[in-house]
Amino acid sequence: MKPLNYAILKHFTKVKGACADDVIEALKGKYGNFKAFKKNSVISALMTAEANGLIEEKSCDMDKSGNLRIYYHANDEGAATINNFIKD
């Protein structure tokens, strides 16, 4: 099993875009019991990946509770970098 941050990054090579909630939903089957598998930690991982140029902001909206959701996607270069360093 990959480290959680690797799984988060790999997720963006398989989808057109996702927010933290989408990532949590997609990975909860394998990573639901991980201590770091909390929304704030996933958001932090996404922000770090964005700062490192692996993913970029795509859009944003508000959830039912009025919380901001930021959607990210991996552009071609970011996806290639992720796939080069993190193998399936």
C-alpha positions in Angstrom: 0.0 0.0 0.0 1.3 3.5 -0.9 1.8 6.2 1.7 -1.3 8.3 2.0 0.2 11.4 0.4 1.2 9.3 -2.6 -2.3 7.9 -2.9 -3.7 11.4 -2.8 -1.4 12.5 -5.6 -2.0 9.4 -7.7 -5.8 10.1 -7.4 -5.3 13.3 -9.4 -3.8 11.3 -12.3 -7.0 9.3 -12.6 -9.7 12.0 -12.3 -10.4 15.3 -14.1 -10.7 17.2 -10.9 -11.5 16.7 -7.2 -11.8 18.5 -3.9 -10.7 17.3 -0.4 -14.2 15.7 0.1 -13.9 13.8 -3.2 -10.4 12.5 -2.3 -11.6 11.3 1.1 -14.6 9.5 -0.4 -12.3 7.8 -3.0 -9.7 6.7 -0.6 -11.6 5.9 2.6 -11.8 2.2 1.8 -8.1 1.7 2.0 -7.0 4.7 4.2 -10.0 5.3 6.4 -8.2 4.0 9.5 -5.1 6.1 9.0 -4.6 8.7 11.7 -3.8 11.4 9.2 -6.9 10.6 7.1 -8.8 13.7 8.2 -10.1 16.5 6.1 -7.6 19.1 7.4 -4.7 16.8 6.6 -6.0 16.1 3.1 -6.4 19.8 2.5 -2.9 20.4 3.7 -1.6 17.7 1.3 -3.5 19.3 -1.6 -2.1 22.8 -0.8 1.4 21.4 -0.6 1.0 19.6 -3.9 -0.3 22.8 -5.5 2.6 24.8 -4.0 5.0 22.3 -5.6 3.3 22.5 -9.0 1.9 19.0 -9.1 -1.7 20.0 -9.1 -3.5 23.3 -9.8 -6.7 25.0 -8.7 -9.5 24.3 -11.1 -12.6 25.8 -9.5 -14.3 26.4 -6.2 -17.8 26.4 -4.7 -19.5 26.2 -1.3 -20.8 23.0 0.3 -24.2 22.6 2.0 -22.8 24.0 5.2 -21.3 27.0 3.6 -17.7 25.8 3.6 -15.4 26.6 0.7 -14.5 23.6 -1.5 -11.5 24.0 -3.8 -11.3 21.7 -6.7 -7.8 20.8 -8.1 -6.6 18.9 -11.1 -3.2 17.6 -12.4 -2.2 19.2 -15.6 -0.3 17.1 -18.2 3.1 18.1 -16.7 2.0 17.5 -13.1 0.4 14.2 -13.9 3.6 13.1 -15.8 5.7 14.1 -12.8 3.5 12.2 -10.4 3.4 9.1 -12.6 7.2 9.2 -13.0 7.9 9.2 -9.3 4.9 7.2 -8.0 4.4 3.9 -9.8 1.2 1.9 -9.7 
